[in-house]
Amino acid sequence: ANMLVGFVIGLPSMVWVVVMFVSILYLLGLIFRLMLGPTPGQDYMNAGGCGFADDLTDDTETCKIHYVYGEEFFGSVSKSMFTAFRFMLGDYSTRGGKSLTVAFSAGYGLPFELMFGVFMVMVIFGLFNIITAIFVDSTISGLKHNDIKRKYARQYERSFVAGKLELLIMRVQNLHFNNGHGFDGVDSFSSDLFRLTEDDFVSILEDGVVKDILEDLDVSIYNPAGLFDTFDPDGDGLVTMTEFVHAIMKLRGEPQKNDIIACFVTLRTLQDTVDSLALLMKTHIAMMSEGAGHAGERKPREHIQHSQASAA
């Protein structure tokens, strides 16, 4: 996911990198066209009858191999740009698999070798590194900015939820008070003296303001009466403010996979506890049965010994 986000963030920089690269490639193609391409009016391949340079074995007076190669691969600015791009990628081959650099080196000598060496150093150690640095820097900066936005979003969400919960508590307390339930001057939230019966609970959740606040908290309430057991985990028939807030926080958002897994883990833990309790009870019952058997054996023996003692 981060890779995809980074790629999307780096796309604007990539567009400008492509523009810069094409501009540099155009400049290089123009330079190669002027230095290695044919002069005006030169036509070795057609009018001169030289054909393709790969078919030539040696230079002649009318057919210089490096001139014919220059005409073939640098005959126009577009051809020159494409050949320069191939040079950047390390492709120097001709149609027949021969090396352009070898042919130009043999024809032009040291000037071409120096120019080509400087060109390759600038491309490999300069241009490509600059392009990579621009793209990586913009991507990393974008990801950092994105992380900061996420951090602020989380902070805003926490403050937003806290504010909505405070409004919800105040509204529920006011509705409860208006229904004839006093608080006796005690903070009902901290002391849990605030308690809702099922009728009070349904009445409060049907309030329009409460519904709007719950909607802002991403809590869907379609059947308030069917949710009373969810808000009353201890099953005492009353909902305290603490239970009310905890249930609201658990009901926020859509059901997730981890919610199902949490229920499964809880059931497994409960099952293990019940199995351990059953084993413990079975062990105690067996020990009690064994103790009762030993007591039954001792009783007849004591009676016989007492009878013998009396007879004597």
C-alpha positions in Angstrom: 0.0 0.0 0.0 2.8 2.4 0.9 4.5 1.6 -2.4 1.4 2.4 -4.4 0.9 5.6 -2.4 4.5 6.6 -2.9 4.2 6.0 -6.6 1.1 8.2 -6.9 2.8 10.9 -4.8 5.9 10.8 -7.1 3.9 11.0 -10.3 4.0 14.8 -10.6 7.7 14.8 -10.1 8.0 12.0 -12.6 6.2 14.1 -15.2 8.6 16.9 -14.8 11.5 14.5 -14.8 10.3 13.1 -18.2 10.0 16.7 -19.5 13.6 17.5 -18.4 14.8 14.2 -19.8 13.2 14.8 -23.2 14.7 18.3 -23.3 18.2 17.0 -22.5 17.7 14.2 -25.1 16.7 16.7 -27.7 19.8 18.8 -27.0 22.0 15.7 -27.2 20.3 14.6 -30.4 20.9 18.0 -31.9 24.6 17.9 -31.0 25.0 14.4 -32.3 23.2 15.3 -35.5 25.6 18.2 -36.1 28.7 16.3 -35.1 28.1 12.8 -36.4 25.3 13.2 -39.0 25.6 13.9 -42.7 26.4 17.4 -44.0 23.8 19.2 -46.2 23.5 17.4 -49.6 25.3 14.3 -48.4 23.6 11.0 -49.4 26.0 8.1 -49.3 23.4 5.5 -48.8 21.2 6.3 -51.8 22.8 8.6 -54.3 26.3 7.4 -53.5 25.3 3.8 -53.9 27.0 2.7 -50.6 23.8 1.1 -49.1 23.9 0.1 -45.4 27.2 0.4 -43.6 26.9 -3.2 -42.2 27.4 -4.4 -45.8 30.7 -2.6 -46.2 33.9 -4.3 -45.2 36.4 -1.5 -45.8 36.5 2.2 -46.4 36.6 3.5 -49.9 37.0 6.9 -51.4 33.3 7.4 -51.9 32.0 5.2 -49.0 33.4 5.9 -45.5 31.9 3.4 -43.0 31.6 5.9 -40.2 30.0 8.5 -42.5 27.4 5.9 -43.7 26.7 5.0 -40.1 26.3 8.6 -39.2 23.9 9.1 -42.1 21.9 6.0 -41.1 21.6 6.6 -37.3 22.1 10.4 -37.1 20.4 11.4 -40.4 17.7 13.5 -38.6 17.2 15.0 -35.2 14.6 12.3 -34.3 17.0 9.5 -35.4 19.8 11.1 -33.5 17.6 11.4 -30.3 16.7 7.8 -30.5 20.3 6.7 -31.0 21.4 8.9 -28.1 18.7 7.3 -25.9 20.0 3.8 -26.9 23.5 5.0 -26.0 22.2 6.0 -22.5 20.9 2.4 -22.1 24.1 0.9 -23.2 22.9 -0.3 -26.6 25.5 0.5 -29.3 24.7 -2.2 -31.8 23.8 -1.8 -35.5 21.4 -3.7 -37.7 23.9 -6.5 -38.2 25.0 -6.6 -34.5 28.2 -4.5 -35.1 29.3 -1.7 -32.6 28.7 1.9 -33.5 31.2 3.1 -31.0 33.9 1.0 -32.6 33.1 2.2 -36.1 33.0 5.9 -35.0 36.2 5.5 -32.9 38.0 4.0 -36.0 36.7 6.8 -38.2 36.9 9.9 -36.0 39.6 8.8 -33.6 40.5 10.6 -30.3 37.9 13.4 -30.6 35.0 11.0 -30.7 36.5 8.9 -27.9 36.8 11.9 -25.6 33.4 13.2 -26.5 31.8 9.8 -26.0 33.6 9.2 -22.7 32.4 12.6 -21.3 28.9 11.9 -22.5 28.7 8.5 -20.8 30.1 9.9 -17.5 27.6 12.7 -17.5 24.7 10.4 -18.3 25.5 7.6 -15.9 26.9 9.5 -12.9 25.1 12.8 -13.5 21.8 12.6 -15.3 20.5 9.3 -14.0 21.5 10.1 -10.4 19.8 13.5 -10.6 16.6 11.9 -12.0 16.6 9.3 -9.2 17.3 11.8 -6.5 14.5 14.1 -7.6 12.0 11.2 -7.8 13.1 9.7 -4.5 13.2 13.1 -2.6 9.7 14.1 -3.8 8.3 10.6 -3.0 9.8 10.6 0.6 8.7 14.2 1.2 5.2 13.3 0.0 5.0 10.3 2.3 6.2 12.3 5.2 3.6 15.0 4.5 1.0 12.2 4.1 2.0 10.7 7.5 1.7 14.2 9.1 -1.8 14.6 7.6 -2.7 11.1 9.0 -1.4 12.1 12.4 -3.4 15.3 12.4 -6.5 13.4 11.2 -6.1 10.9 14.1 -5.7 13.8 16.6 -8.7 15.5 15.1 -10.7 12.3 15.2 -9.9 11.8 18.9 -10.9 15.3 19.8 -14.0 15.1 17.6 -15.1 11.8 19.3 -14.4 13.2 22.8 -16.5 16.3 22.0 -19.4 14.2 20.6 -19.3 11.9 23.6 -19.5 14.8 26.0 -22.5 16.2 24.1 -24.1 12.8 24.1 -23.6 12.4 27.9 -25.0 15.8 28.6 -28.0 15.1 26.4 -28.7 11.7 27.9 -28.4 13.2 31.4 -30.8 16.0 30.6 -33.4 13.6 29.0 -33.1 11.3 32.1 -33.6 14.3 34.4 -36.6 15.5 32.4 -38.1 12.1 32.8 -38.3 12.6 36.5 -35.0 11.0 37.6 -32.8 13.3 39.8 -29.1 13.1 40.3 -29.0 14.3 44.0 -26.1 16.6 43.1 -23.8 13.7 42.3 -21.8 13.3 39.1 -23.7 10.4 37.6 -21.0 9.5 35.1 -18.2 9.0 37.6 -20.3 7.4 40.3 -22.5 5.2 38.1 -25.6 6.3 40.1 -27.0 7.1 36.7 -29.0 4.0 35.6 -31.4 3.5 32.7 -34.2 1.0 32.6 -35.1 -0.6 29.3 -38.0 1.9 28.8 -35.7 4.9 29.6 -33.1 3.5 27.3 -35.5 3.1 24.3 -36.9 6.6 25.0 -33.5 8.2 25.0 -32.3 6.5 21.8 -35.4 7.6 20.0 -34.5 11.2 20.7 -33.7 13.2 17.5 -30.6 15.0 19.0 -29.2 11.7 20.3 -29.7 10.1 16.9 -27.8 12.9 15.2 -24.9 12.6 17.7 -24.8 8.8 17.2 -24.8 9.3 13.5 -21.8 11.7 13.8 -20.1 9.0 15.9 -20.8 6.4 13.1 -23.2 4.4 15.2 -26.2 3.0 13.5 -29.3 2.5 15.7 -32.2 0.8 13.9 -33.9 -1.0 16.8 -33.2 0.5 20.2 -35.1 -2.2 22.1 -33.0 -5.0 20.5 -29.8 -3.3 21.6 -30.6 -3.1 25.3 -28.7 -6.4 26.0 -25.7 -5.0 24.2 -25.7 -2.0 26.6 -26.3 -4.2 29.6 -23.4 -6.7 29.7 -24.0 -7.7 33.3 -27.6 -8.5 32.7 -29.0 -6.6 35.8 -31.6 -4.8 33.7 -30.0 -1.4 34.2 -27.6 0.5 32.0 -25.0 2.8 33.7 -23.4 5.7 32.0 -20.1 3.8 31.9 -21.8 0.8 30.2 -23.5 3.2 27.8 -20.3 4.9 26.7 -18.4 1.6 26.4 -21.1 0.1 24.2 -21.2 3.3 22.0 -17.4 3.0 21.4 -17.7 -0.7 20.5 -20.5 0.0 18.1 -18.7 2.7 16.1 -18.0 1.9 12.4 -18.6 -1.1 10.3 -18.0 -4.7 11.6 -14.4 -5.7 11.1 -12.7 -9.1 10.9 -10.9 -8.6 14.2 -14.3 -8.2 15.9 -15.2 -11.8 14.8 -11.8 -13.1 15.8 -12.1 -11.4 19.2 -15.5 -13.1 19.8 -13.9 -16.5 18.8 -11.0 -16.0 21.1 -13.3 -15.1 24.0 -15.4 -18.2 23.4 -12.4 -20.4 23.3 -11.1 -18.9 26.6 -14.5 -19.4 28.1 -14.6 -23.0 26.9 -11.2 -23.7 28.3 -12.3 -22.2 31.7 -15.4 -24.4 31.7 -13.4 -27.5 30.8 -10.9 -26.8 33.6 -13.8 -26.2 36.1 -15.5 -29.5 35.0 -12.2 -31.4 35.4 -11.7 -29.9 38.9 -15.3 -30.8 39.9 -14.9 -34.3 38.6 -11.6 -34.7 40.6 -13.3 -33.4 43.8 -16.3 -35.7 43.3 -14.0 -38.7 42.8 -12.0 -37.8 46.0 -15.2 -37.4 48.0 -16.5 -40.8 46.8 -13.2 -42.4 47.7 -13.3 -40.8 51.1 -16.8 -41.9 51.8 -15.9 -45.5 50.8 -13.0 -45.6 53.3 -15.3 -44.2 56.0 -17.8 -47.0 55.4 -15.1 -49.7 55.7 -13.8 -48.3 59.0 -17.3 -48.2 60.6 -17.9 -52.0 60.7 -14.4 -52.7 61.9 -14.8 -50.3 64.9 -18.2 -51.9 65.7 -16.7 -55.5 65.8 -13.8 -54.3 67.9 -16.2 -52.7 70.4 -18.3 -55.8 70.6 -15.3 -58.0 71.3 -14.2 -55.6 74.0 -17.6 -55.7 75.7 -17.7 -59.5 75.7 -14.3 -59.7 77.3 
